[in-house]
Amino acid sequence: MTGIHAKTMRLSTPRIRASWIVYAVLIAGCIVTVVPFVYTILASFKTHAEIIDPHQQSFLPRDFTTENYETIFDDPSLPIERFYLNSILIAVSNVFTLLFSSALFGFVFAKYQFRYKRVLFGYVLLTMMIPFQLTMIPSYLILLKFDLTNKLWGLILLNWFDAFGIFLMRQFMRSIPDELLDAARVDGATEWQIFFRIVIPQIKPALAAYGTFIFISSWNAYLWPLIVLKDQDVRTLPIILTWYNDRHTSNLGLVMAASVLLVMPILMVYFFFQRWFVRGFTLSGFKG
C-alpha cells in the first residue's frame, strides 16, 4: 500500500504544479485586466492636479471629491440623462429584435428540413465574413431613402439580422431532442406554441449570453451612430462622451469620470447575467 501511495503522489505532483501554473497565469491576467479599470474609478474621484502631479500621485484618492461627476451632471451643454435614454433605447431594442429573429431563424435551420437548406445556411455564414465597411454606405443609402437618418429608429429597424446569432441559436437548438417536439405536435401544439413554450425555455442560457453580447456591442457602437445621427439630442452616450473627453483633455478627472459613466451600465448588465453568460457558452455545444 505504501508503494501505491508513493506512486500516486508522484503522479499527482505534476498535476498540482500544472494547476498552480494555471492559477498563477489566471491571477496575473485578472490583475492586468482589473487594475487599470479600478484605477480609472478611483481617479475619477481625484482632482486633475492630484492625477498629473508626481508628488501627489497615489493609487487611492488623497482628497476624495465628487466634483468631477457634479460637473458632468450640471453641465447644461451635456444633458447626460437624455443620452443615457438614447443609448438604452437602442441597446434594449436591438437585444429584443435580434434575440427574436436569431432564435426564430435558428429554430428553422435546426429543426426543419426544406430544399436548399444547406445553401441558405451557407449564405448566412458567408455574411459573417463581409466587413461592415463594405455594407456601411449601402445601409446609409437605404436609411436615407426611407428618411430614417438622424433618427434612433434608423439604428433599430436596420439591425434585425445577425448571422452569428442565427449560428449560435442553431447550434444550441440542435441539442433539443426531436422526440420532444414531435410529442408536442401529437398533443396538438402549433409550431408557434412549440417555439415559445418548449424551445425558448430550453435555450435561456444561450439567449442570455447572446443578449449580453448584443447589449455591449450596441452600447459601445460609435462609428455607425456617428454617421447616422447628426443632431446632438439624438446621439448616443459614446459619441457625446468622446466629444466631451476631447473637449476636456486638460482635466483628466473629468475624462476619468466620463469613462466610468460610459462603462458602468455594461458592467452592471454583465454582472447580472454572468451566470447565464457562462452557461450559454458551456452548453452551446458547437457541433457539426
Backbone as numpy.savetxt, mean C-alpha at the origin, in Angstrom:
# Nx Ny Nz CAx CAy CAz Cx Cy Cz
22.94 -43.90 25.21 22.11 -42.69 25.21 22.98 -41.43 25.21
24.12 -41.55 25.91 25.00 -40.39 25.95 25.55 -40.06 24.57
25.89 -41.13 23.80 26.39 -40.91 22.44 25.34 -40.28 21.55
24.07 -40.74 21.67 22.99 -40.16 20.87 22.78 -38.70 21.22
22.85 -38.41 22.53 22.66 -37.03 22.98 23.78 -36.14 22.45
25.01 -36.64 22.48 26.13 -35.85 21.97 26.01 -35.62 20.48
25.56 -36.66 19.74 25.38 -36.51 18.30 24.30 -35.49 17.99
23.21 -35.52 18.77 22.13 -34.54 18.57 22.61 -33.12 18.83
23.44 -32.97 19.87 23.99 -31.65 20.17 24.87 -31.15 19.04
25.69 -32.07 18.45 26.56 -31.65 17.35 25.75 -31.23 16.13
24.61 -31.93 15.89 23.77 -31.58 14.75 23.03 -30.27 14.96
22.62 -30.03 16.22 21.82 -28.83 16.50 22.66 -27.57 16.60
23.97 -27.72 16.91 24.82 -26.54 17.06 24.89 -25.70 15.79
25.11 -26.28 14.59 25.11 -25.45 13.37 23.78 -24.76 13.13
22.67 -25.44 13.47 21.36 -24.82 13.29 21.20 -23.62 14.22
21.69 -23.78 15.45 21.60 -22.67 16.41 22.42 -21.48 15.91
23.63 -21.78 15.42 24.46 -20.69 14.89 23.79 -20.01 13.69
23.21 -20.82 12.81 22.53 -20.24 11.65 21.35 -19.38 12.08
20.62 -19.83 13.11 19.48 -19.04 13.61 19.95 -17.71 14.17
21.06 -17.73 14.91 21.58 -16.48 15.47 22.01 -15.52 14.36
22.60 -16.07 13.30 23.01 -15.22 12.19 21.79 -14.58 11.53
20.74 -15.39 11.32 19.51 -14.86 10.72 18.91 -13.77 11.60
18.83 -14.03 12.92 18.27 -13.04 13.84 19.10 -11.76 13.84
20.43 -11.91 13.80 21.29 -10.73 13.80 21.08 -9.89 12.54
20.95 -10.56 11.40 20.71 -9.84 10.15 19.35 -9.13 10.18
18.32 -9.82 10.69 16.99 -9.23 10.77 16.97 -8.03 11.72
17.64 -8.16 12.85 17.69 -7.06 13.82 18.42 -5.86 13.21
19.53 -6.13 12.52 20.27 -5.04 11.88 19.41 -4.37 10.81
18.68 -5.17 10.04 17.80 -4.59 9.03 16.70 -3.74 9.63
16.12 -4.22 10.76 15.08 -3.44 11.44 15.62 -2.11 11.95
16.83 -2.15 12.50 17.43 -0.92 13.02 17.66 0.08 11.89
18.22 -0.42 10.78 18.50 0.47 9.64 17.20 1.07 9.10
16.11 0.29 9.14 14.83 0.75 8.60 14.10 1.68 9.55
14.10 1.35 10.82 13.26 2.05 11.79 13.91 3.32 12.30
15.21 3.30 12.56 15.87 4.44 13.20 15.68 5.74 12.42
15.85 5.77 11.08 15.64 7.06 10.38 14.22 7.60 10.53
13.23 6.70 10.53 11.86 7.18 10.68 11.62 7.69 12.11
12.15 6.98 13.10 12.00 7.44 14.48 12.67 8.80 14.66
13.84 8.95 14.04 14.52 10.25 14.13 13.69 11.35 13.47
13.02 11.02 12.35 12.17 12.02 11.69 11.05 12.48 12.61
10.43 11.52 13.31 9.36 11.88 14.25 9.89 12.76 15.37
11.03 12.37 15.94 11.60 13.15 17.04 12.06 14.53 16.55
12.63 14.58 15.35 13.10 15.86 14.83 11.95 16.81 14.53
10.75 16.27 14.28 9.61 17.15 14.02 9.21 17.94 15.27
9.68 17.52 16.41 9.41 18.24 17.66 10.61 19.08 18.10
11.56 19.30 17.18 12.71 20.13 17.47 12.63 21.44 16.70
13.39 22.41 17.12 13.51 23.65 16.36 14.54 23.46 15.25
14.49 24.36 14.30 15.44 24.27 13.18 16.88 24.41 13.67
17.10 25.30 14.63 18.46 25.50 15.15 18.98 24.24 15.82
18.12 23.54 16.54 18.57 22.33 17.23 18.92 21.22 16.24
18.27 21.21 15.07 18.53 20.17 14.09 19.86 20.40 13.37
20.16 21.65 13.02 21.34 21.92 12.19 22.58 22.28 13.01
22.41 22.71 14.24 23.55 23.13 15.05 24.27 21.89 15.60
25.54 21.67 15.24 26.25 20.48 15.73 26.36 20.43 17.24
26.38 21.59 17.89 26.53 21.62 19.34 25.22 21.31 20.06
24.10 21.43 19.37 22.80 21.16 20.00 22.19 19.82 19.57
22.80 19.18 18.59 22.21 17.97 18.05 22.19 16.84 19.07
21.05 16.14 19.10 20.88 14.96 19.96 19.74 14.14 19.36
19.70 12.87 19.72 18.65 12.01 19.18 17.28 12.41 19.71
17.20 12.70 21.00 15.95 13.14 21.61 15.88 14.67 21.61
14.70 15.24 21.52 14.57 16.72 21.54 15.03 17.29 22.87
15.86 18.33 22.82 16.26 19.02 24.05 15.13 19.91 24.56
14.56 20.68 23.66 13.43 21.56 24.00 12.23 21.09 23.18
11.43 20.20 23.76 10.28 19.62 23.06 9.28 20.72 22.70
8.91 20.79 21.42 7.97 21.82 20.97 7.05 21.26 19.89
5.83 21.74 19.89 4.86 21.37 18.84 4.65 22.53 17.87
5.57 23.46 17.88 5.42 24.66 17.05 5.37 24.32 15.56
6.12 23.32 15.14 6.14 22.96 13.71 4.76 22.51 13.25
4.11 21.67 14.04 2.77 21.19 13.67 1.75 22.32 13.76
1.89 23.18 14.76 0.97 24.32 14.87 1.10 25.25 13.67
2.33 25.44 13.20 2.55 26.30 12.02 1.89 25.72 10.79
2.00 24.41 10.61 1.40 23.76 9.44 -0.12 23.85 9.48
-0.71 23.54 10.63 -2.18 23.53 10.72 -2.77 24.94 10.74
-1.98 25.94 11.13 -2.49 27.31 11.17 -2.18 28.10 9.91
-1.48 27.49 8.96 -1.11 28.19 7.74 -2.35 28.35 6.85
-2.80 29.57 6.58 -4.01 29.75 5.75 -3.82 29.31 4.30
-2.58 29.30 3.81 -2.32 28.86 2.44 -2.23 27.35 2.33
-2.39 26.65 3.45 -2.26 25.19 3.45 -3.43 24.57 4.22
-4.63 24.54 3.63 -5.77 23.88 4.31 -5.58 22.37 4.33
-4.78 21.91 5.27 -4.34 20.52 5.25 -5.50 19.54 5.43
-6.56 19.97 6.15 -7.72 19.08 6.30 -8.34 18.77 4.94
-8.39 19.76 4.07 -8.94 19.57 2.72 -8.11 18.57 1.93
-6.80 18.67 2.02 -5.92 17.78 1.27 -5.97 16.35 1.83
-6.14 16.24 3.14 -6.33 14.93 3.74 -7.60 14.27 3.20
-8.68 15.03 3.13 -9.94 14.49 2.61 -9.81 14.07 1.15
-9.10 14.88 0.35 -8.89 14.51 -1.05 -8.13 13.19 -1.17
-7.05 13.05 -0.41 -6.25 11.83 -0.47 -7.03 10.63 0.04
-7.79 10.83 1.11 -8.57 9.71 1.66 -9.65 9.28 0.68
-10.33 10.24 0.05 -11.37 9.90 -0.92 -10.81 9.07 -2.07
-9.67 9.50 -2.62 -9.07 8.78 -3.74 -8.58 7.40 -3.30
-7.89 7.33 -2.17 -7.31 6.06 -1.73 -8.40 5.04 -1.38
-9.41 5.47 -0.62 -10.47 4.55 -0.22 -11.30 4.11 -1.42
-11.61 5.04 -2.32 -12.37 4.68 -3.53 -11.60 3.68 -4.38
-10.30 3.89 -4.54 -9.49 2.95 -5.31 -9.43 1.58 -4.65
-9.40 1.56 -3.34 -9.38 0.28 -2.62 -10.63 -0.53 -2.94
-11.80 0.09 -2.79 -13.05 -0.64 -3.01 -13.21 -1.01 -4.50
-12.88 -0.09 -5.39 -13.04 -0.36 -6.82 -12.14 -1.49 -7.29
-10.87 -1.41 -6.93 -9.92 -2.42 -7.39 -10.11 -3.76 -6.70
-10.51 -3.74 -5.43 -10.78 -5.01 -4.76 -11.94 -5.74 -5.42
-13.00 -5.01 -5.76 -14.15 -5.65 -6.39 -13.80 -6.18 -7.77
-13.19 -5.34 -8.61 -12.89 -5.77 -9.97 -11.86 -6.90 -9.99
-10.85 -6.81 -9.14 -9.82 -7.85 -9.13 -10.38 -9.17 -8.63
-11.21 -9.12 -7.59 -11.82 -10.35 -7.08 -12.76 -10.96 -8.10
-13.52 -10.12 -8.79 -14.48 -10.63 -9.77 -13.76 -11.28 -10.96
-12.78 -10.59 -11.53 -12.04 -11.16 -12.65 -11.21 -12.37 -12.21
-10.67 -12.29 -11.01 -9.91 -13.44 -10.50 -10.78 -14.67 -10.34
-12.02 -14.47 -9.90 -12.98 -15.57 -9.77 -13.29 -16.19 -11.12
-13.47 -15.34 -12.12 -13.77 -15.83 -13.47 -12.61 -16.66 -14.01
-11.40 -16.16 -13.88 -10.24 -16.87 -14.42 -9.90 -18.12 -13.61
-10.27 -18.15 -12.34 -9.90 -19.29 -11.50 -10.92 -20.42 -11.58
-12.21 -20.11 -11.73 -13.24 -21.13 -11.55 -14.15 -21.35 -12.76
-13.91 -20.66 -13.85 -14.76 -20.84 -15.03 -13.90 -21.31 -16.21
-14.51 -22.10 -17.06 -13.86 -22.55 -18.27 -14.57 -21.94 -19.47
-13.83 -21.28 -20.32 -14.42 -20.66 -21.50 -13.34 -20.54 -22.58
-13.78 -20.29 -23.78 -12.86 -20.22 -24.91 -11.92 -19.03 -24.77
-10.68 -19.24 -25.15 -9.63 -18.23 -25.12 -9.31 -17.75 -23.70
-9.58 -18.59 -22.74 -9.30 -18.22 -21.35 -7.80 -17.97 -21.15
-6.97 -18.89 -21.62 -5.52 -18.73 -21.45 -5.00 -17.51 -22.20
-5.56 -17.25 -23.37 -5.13 -16.09 -24.15 -5.46 -14.79 -23.41
-6.67 -14.71 -22.89 -7.08 -13.50 -22.18 -6.27 -13.31 -20.91
-6.02 -14.41 -20.18 -5.23 -14.28 -18.96 -3.78 -13.91 -19.29
-3.28 -14.44 -20.40 -1.95 -14.03 -20.84 -1.89 -12.55 -21.18
-2.98 -12.03 -21.75 -3.03 -10.59 -22.05 -3.02 -9.78 -20.75
-3.74 -10.28 -19.74 -3.74 -9.60 -18.44 -2.33 -9.55 -17.87
-1.62 -10.67 -17.92 -0.25 -10.69 -17.42 0.66 -9.79 -18.25
0.38 -9.71 -19.54 1.21 -8.87 -20.41 1.10 -7.40 -20.04
-0.07 -6.98 -19.60 -0.24 -5.56 -19.22 0.60 -5.19 -18.01
1.01 -6.21 -17.21 1.87 -5.92 -16.06 3.25 -5.46 -16.50
3.63 -5.78 -17.74 4.97 -5.45 -18.23 5.01 -4.10 -18.96
3.87 -3.46 -19.12 3.82 -2.18 -19.83 4.11 -1.05 -18.84
5.14 -0.25 -19.04 5.45 0.85 -18.12 4.32 1.89 -18.10
4.15 2.51 -16.97 3.11 3.53 -16.84 3.36 4.70 -17.78
4.65 4.98 -18.06 4.98 6.12 -18.92 4.39 5.97 -20.32
4.18 4.72 -20.77 3.62 4.51 -22.11 2.12 4.77 -22.16
1.44 4.57 -21.06 -0.02 4.75 -21.04 -0.44 6.09 -20.42
0.51 6.85 -19.96 0.19 8.09 -19.26 -0.49 9.10 -20.18
0.08 9.34 -21.35 -0.49 10.32 -22.27 -1.85 9.87 -22.81
-2.01 8.61 -23.28 -3.36 8.18 -23.71 -4.39 8.28 -22.59
-3.99 7.95 -21.37 -4.93 8.05 -20.25 -5.34 9.49 -20.00
-4.38 10.40 -20.10 -4.71 11.82 -19.91 -5.64 12.32 -21.01
-5.43 11.87 -22.25 -6.29 12.29 -23.35 -7.72 11.75 -23.16
-7.84 10.56 -22.59 -9.18 10.02 -22.30 -9.89 10.88 -21.26
-9.18 11.23 -20.21 -9.78 12.10 -19.18 -10.14 13.46 -19.76
-9.29 13.97 -20.64 -9.56 15.27 -21.26 -10.79 15.21 -22.15
-10.97 14.09 -22.84 -12.10 13.91 -23.74 -13.42 13.94 -22.96
-13.43 13.35 -21.79 -14.66 13.27 -20.99 -14.72 14.35 -19.90
-13.86 15.36 -20.01 -13.86 16.49 -19.07 -13.69 16.02 -17.62
-12.75 15.12 -17.42 -12.48 14.60 -16.08 -11.13 15.04 -15.53
-10.43 15.90 -16.26 -9.19 16.45 -15.72 -9.52 17.47 -14.63
-8.59 17.63 -13.72 -8.75 18.57 -12.62 -9.92 18.20 -11.71
-10.29 16.91 -11.71 -11.35 16.41 -10.85 -10.90 15.12 -10.17
-11.29 14.98 -8.91 -10.89 13.77 -8.18 -11.46 12.52 -8.82
-12.67 12.61 -9.39 -13.29 11.44 -10.00 -12.49 10.95 -11.21
-11.71 11.83 -11.81 -10.88 11.39 -12.92 -9.83 10.38 -12.49
-9.29 10.54 -11.28 -8.31 9.59 -10.76 -8.97 8.29 -10.30
-10.25 8.36 -9.98 -10.94 7.18 -9.45 -11.51 6.33 -10.58
-12.20 6.96 -11.51 -12.90 6.21 -12.57 -11.94 5.51 -13.51
-10.77 6.08 -13.73 -9.82 5.48 -14.66 -8.99 4.38 -14.01
-9.11 4.23 -12.72 -8.28 3.28 -11.98 -9.15 2.14 -11.46
-9.69 1.33 -12.37 -10.58 0.24 -11.96 -10.05 -1.13 -12.34
-8.91 -1.18 -12.98 -8.36 -2.45 -13.45 -6.90 -2.54 -13.06
-6.50 -3.68 -12.48 -5.11 -3.89 -12.11 -4.74 -5.34 -12.36
-3.78 -5.56 -13.23 -3.41 -6.93 -13.61 -2.84 -7.71 -12.43
-2.04 -7.05 -11.60 -1.48 -7.74 -10.45 -2.56 -8.21 -9.49
-3.57 -7.37 -9.28 -4.66 -7.76 -8.39 -5.43 -8.95 -8.92
-5.69 -8.97 -10.23 -6.39 -10.11 -10.83 -5.56 -11.38 -10.69
-4.25 -11.26 -10.93 -3.36 -12.41 -10.79 -3.34 -12.92 -9.36
-3.24 -12.00 -8.39 -3.20 -12.41 -6.99 -4.49 -13.09 -6.57
-5.64 -12.52 -6.94 -6.92 -13.12 -6.57 -7.11 -14.48 -7.23
-6.70 -14.59 -8.48 -6.83 -15.88 -9.18 -6.02 -16.95 -8.48
-4.78 -16.62 -8.15 -3.93 -17.62 -7.50 -4.50 -18.05 -6.16
-5.06 -17.12 -5.44 -5.62 -17.44 -4.14 -6.90 -18.26 -4.27
-7.75 -17.91 -5.24 -9.03 -18.60 -5.40 -8.86 -20.03 -5.92
-7.75 -20.31 -6.54 -7.54 -21.66 -7.04 -7.46 -22.68 -5.91
-7.19 -22.22 -4.69 -7.13 -23.13 -3.55 -8.51 -23.45 -2.98
-9.56 -22.75 -3.44 -10.92 -23.03 -2.98 -11.43 -24.28 -3.70
-11.89 -25.29 -2.98 -12.33 -26.54 -3.63 -13.52 -26.30 -4.57
-13.45 -26.88 -5.76 -14.57 -26.77 -6.69 -15.82 -27.46 -6.15
-15.62 -28.49 -5.33 -16.76 -29.21 -4.76 -17.61 -28.31 -3.88
-16.96 -27.36 -3.20 -17.70 -26.42 -2.35 -18.62 -25.54 -3.19
-18.13 -25.07 -4.32 -18.94 -24.23 -5.20 -20.04 -25.05 -5.87
-19.72 -26.30 -6.27 -20.74 -27.15 -6.90 -21.85 -27.48 -5.92
-21.51 -27.69 -4.65 -22.53 -27.98 -3.64 -23.47 -26.79 -3.47
-22.91 -25.57 -3.53 -23.74 -24.37 -3.43 -24.68 -24.26 -4.63
-24.19 -24.61 -5.81 -25.04 -24.57 -7.00 -26.17 -25.59 -6.90
-25.86 -26.78 -6.38 -26.90 -27.80 -6.20 -27.98 -27.32 -5.25
-27.57 -26.54 -4.23 -28.53 -26.01 -3.26 -29.32 -24.83 -3.80
-29.03 -24.41 -5.04 -29.81 -23.35 -5.66 -29.20 -21.97 -5.58
-27.94 -21.86 -5.16 -27.30 -20.55 -5.06 -26.95 -20.03 -6.45
-27.14 -18.74 -6.64 -26.75 -18.11 -7.90 -25.24 -17.86 -7.89
-24.71 -17.51 -9.06 -23.27 -17.26 -9.15 -22.86 -16.05 -8.31
-23.72 -15.04 -8.26 -23.40 -13.87 -7.42 -23.43 -14.24 -5.94
-24.38 -15.09 -5.53 -24.41 -15.53 -4.14 -23.18 -16.35 -3.80
-22.75 -17.19 -4.73 -21.52 -17.97 -4.50 -20.32 -17.03 -4.35
-20.29 -16.01 -5.20 -19.15 -15.08 -5.17 -19.10 -14.31 -3.86
-20.24 -13.76 -3.44 -20.23 -12.90 -2.25 -20.28 -13.68 -0.94
-20.96 -14.83 -0.90 -21.17 -15.54 0.36 -20.18 -16.67 0.60
-19.55 -17.16 -0.46 -18.62 -18.28 -0.28 -17.19 -17.87 -0.63
-17.01 -17.28 -1.81 -15.66 -16.97 -2.28 -15.04 -15.81 -1.50
-15.77 -14.71 -1.37 -15.22 -13.53 -0.69 -14.79 -13.84 0.75
-15.62 -14.53 1.58 -15.14 -14.86 2.93 -13.88 -15.72 2.94
-13.67 -16.53 1.89 -12.51 -17.40 1.84 -11.22 -16.65 1.51
-11.33 -15.48 0.92 -10.13 -14.77 0.46 -9.91 -13.47 1.23
-10.44 -13.36 2.43 -10.26 -12.14 3.21 -8.79 -11.78 3.43
-7.89 -12.74 3.75 -6.48 -12.35 3.90 -5.89 -11.74 2.64
-6.22 -12.32 1.48 -5.70 -11.76 0.22 -6.27 -10.38 -0.04
-7.56 -10.18 0.25 -8.18 -8.88 0.05 -7.54 -7.83 0.96
-7.27 -8.21 2.20 -6.66 -7.26 3.14 -5.24 -6.90 2.70
-4.47 -7.90 2.27 -3.10 -7.63 1.83 -3.09 -6.75 0.59
-3.91 -7.10 -0.39 -3.96 -6.32 -1.62 -4.55 -4.92 -1.37
-5.57 -4.84 -0.50 -6.15 -3.55 -0.17 -5.13 -2.62 0.48
-4.25 -3.18 1.31 -3.20 -2.37 1.91 -2.25 -1.83 0.85
-1.89 -2.68 -0.11 -1.04 -2.24 -1.22 -1.71 -1.11 -2.00
-3.00 -1.26 -2.29 -3.71 -0.24 -3.05 -3.71 1.09 -2.30
-4.02 1.03 -1.01 -4.09 2.26 -0.22 -2.74 2.96 -0.20
-1.67 2.20 0.01 -0.34 2.81 0.09 0.04 3.44 -1.25
-0.17 2.71 -2.34 0.21 3.25 -3.66 -0.66 4.46 -4.02
-1.95 4.42 -3.69 -2.83 5.56 -3.99 -2.48 6.76 -3.13
-2.16 6.52 -1.89 -1.82 7.62 -0.98 -0.50 8.28 -1.38
0.46 7.47 -1.83 1.78 8.01 -2.19 1.86 8.49 -3.62
0.82 8.29 -4.42 0.88 8.67 -5.83 1.20 10.16 -5.97
2.15 10.44 -6.85 2.58 11.84 -7.01 2.49 12.30 -8.47
3.12 11.56 -9.39 3.23 12.03 -10.77 1.87 12.13 -11.45
1.06 11.06 -11.39 -0.23 11.07 -12.09 -1.18 12.12 -11.51
-1.37 12.22 -10.19 -2.21 13.32 -9.67 -1.66 14.70 -9.99
-0.32 14.82 -10.06 0.27 16.11 -10.40 -0.10 16.53 -11.81
-0.21 15.55 -12.72 -0.56 15.84 -14.11 -2.05 16.15 -14.27
-2.88 15.37 -13.58 -4.33 15.48 -13.77 -4.93 16.65 -13.00
-4.46 16.87 -11.76 -5.06 17.88 -10.88 -4.26 19.18 -10.96
-4.93 20.23 -11.37 -4.26 21.52 -11.55 -4.56 22.50 -10.40
-5.82 22.57 -9.99 -6.18 23.51 -8.93 -5.70 23.00 -7.58
-5.32 23.92 -6.73 -4.76 23.54 -5.44 -5.80 22.87 -4.54
-7.06 23.28 -4.62 -8.05 22.75 -3.70 -8.44 21.30 -3.99
-8.06 20.76 -5.15 -8.36 19.36 -5.45 -7.11 18.49 -5.42
-5.99 19.06 -5.10 -4.76 18.28 -5.10 -4.64 17.43 -3.84
-3.79 16.43 -3.92 -3.65 15.47 -2.83 -2.49 15.86 -1.91
-2.41 15.17 -0.80 -1.45 15.53 0.24 0.01 15.43 -0.22
0.44 14.35 -0.92 1.86 14.31 -1.33 2.27 15.49 -2.20
1.40 15.93 -3.10 1.74 17.07 -3.96 1.91 18.34 -3.14
0.96 18.59 -2.26 0.98 19.82 -1.48 2.16 19.84 -0.52
2.43 18.71 0.15 3.51 18.69 1.13 4.87 18.73 0.44
4.98 18.19 -0.77 6.22 18.34 -1.52 6.46 19.81 -1.85
5.40 20.48 -2.31 5.50 21.92 -2.55 5.84 22.67 -1.26
5.25 22.25 -0.16 5.48 22.91 1.12 6.93 22.70 1.58
7.44 21.48 1.38 8.83 21.20 1.77 9.81 22.02 0.94
9.54 22.15 -0.37 10.41 22.97 -1.22 10.36 24.43 -0.80
9.22 24.85 -0.33 9.05 26.26 0.07 9.73 26.56 1.39
9.87 25.54 2.25 10.41 25.75 3.60 11.66 24.92 3.83
12.51 24.82 2.82 13.75 24.06 3.00 14.67 24.70 4.04
14.45 25.97 4.32 15.28 26.64 5.33 14.84 26.31 6.75
13.72 25.61 6.91 13.24 25.22 8.23 13.04 23.71 8.24
14.04 22.97 8.67 13.99 21.51 8.64 12.95 20.95 9.61
12.63 21.69 10.66 11.61 21.24 11.59 10.26 21.12 10.91
9.91 22.12 10.09 8.66 22.06 9.34 8.67 20.93 8.31
9.81 20.72 7.68 9.93 19.65 6.70 9.71 18.29 7.37
10.30 18.10 8.53 10.13 16.84 9.26 8.68 16.63 9.67
8.04 17.70 10.16 6.64 17.59 10.58 5.74 17.27 9.40
5.98 17.91 8.25 5.18 17.63 7.06 5.37 16.19 6.60
6.59 15.67 6.69 6.85 14.29 6.30 6.12 13.31 7.21
6.08 13.60 8.50 5.36 12.73 9.44 3.87 12.73 9.15
3.31 13.90 8.86 1.88 13.97 8.54 1.54 13.17 7.28
2.47 13.09 6.36 2.23 12.33 5.13 2.30 10.82 5.37
3.18 10.38 6.25 3.44 8.95 6.42 2.52 8.31 7.46
2.07 9.06 8.44 1.32 8.48 9.56 0.09 7.70 9.13
-0.75 8.17 8.20 -1.91 7.37 7.79 -1.52 6.01 7.22
-0.41 5.95 6.48 0.04 4.67 5.93 0.43 3.72 7.05
1.13 4.22 8.04 1.53 3.36 9.16 0.32 2.87 9.94
-0.68 3.72 10.09 -1.89 3.31 10.81 -2.62 2.21 10.06
-2.73 2.34 8.73 -3.40 1.32 7.94 -2.63 0.01 8.00
-1.31 0.09 7.85 -0.50 -1.13 7.88 -0.55 -1.78 9.25
-0.51 -0.99 10.32 -0.57 -1.55 11.66 -1.91 -2.25 11.90
-2.99 -1.68 11.38 -4.31 -2.25 11.59 -4.49 -3.55 10.82
-3.94 -3.61 9.60 -4.12 -4.79 8.74 -2.89 -5.69 8.71
-1.96 -5.52 9.64 -0.71 -6.26 9.58 -0.94 -7.78 9.62
-1.82 -8.22 10.50 -2.07 -9.65 10.63 -2.62 -10.23 9.34
-3.58 -9.54 8.73 -4.16 -10.00 7.48 -3.16 -9.88 6.34
-2.33 -8.86 6.41 -1.32 -8.65 5.36 -0.35 -9.83 5.29
0.12 -10.27 6.45 1.06 -11.41 6.49 0.35 -12.69 6.07
-0.86 -12.89 6.54 -1.60 -14.10 6.17 -1.89 -14.16 4.68
-2.16 -13.00 4.09 -2.48 -12.97 2.67 -1.35 -13.50 1.82
-0.11 -13.14 2.16 1.01 -13.60 1.35 1.51 -14.97 1.80
1.14 -15.39 3.00 1.51 -16.73 3.44 0.62 -17.77 2.81
-0.67 -17.45 2.64 -1.63 -18.43 2.16 -1.94 -18.30 0.68
-1.34 -17.31 0.01 -1.73 -17.06 -1.37 -1.39 -18.22 -2.30
-0.33 -18.95 -2.01 -0.01 -20.15 -2.78 0.17 -19.88 -4.26
1.25 -19.22 -4.63 1.48 -18.92 -6.04 1.85 -20.20 -6.78
0.84 -20.83 -7.33 1.09 -22.07 -8.07 0.63 -21.90 -9.50
0.96 -22.91 -10.36 0.83 -22.82 -11.78 -0.42 -22.33 -12.36
